[in-house]
């Protein structure tokens, strides 16, 4: 019997740990992309509101129709970009959830192998203990036979 435990699926366990690490990194990157998209969305929304306030102020001063139209087009463009950013932010949020689900699955697969390793290590330790006990019993029996 070997004096050192060797888990047969150690390579697979290392592979699953690497997969889990990669999935954790993917979650972190998805969160960063979501935060970036959310920041962009907020800045576009603020710019659109500021432009709308500027348009209202320009209306009150009696600007020309062409100037008002150009300003209104700019405000509409900002609002459209803010809506597109909101859609991107929502998509990034759903990607985070997908990546988290993948991470949970990878962690579950790794834990299953680690549990199997624990069970096999305990069985190996018990077998070593039984072998040691048999050896001790054989020695005691042999000595007892000589003295009798």
Helices and strands as residue ranges (DSSP letters): H 10-61, H 65-147
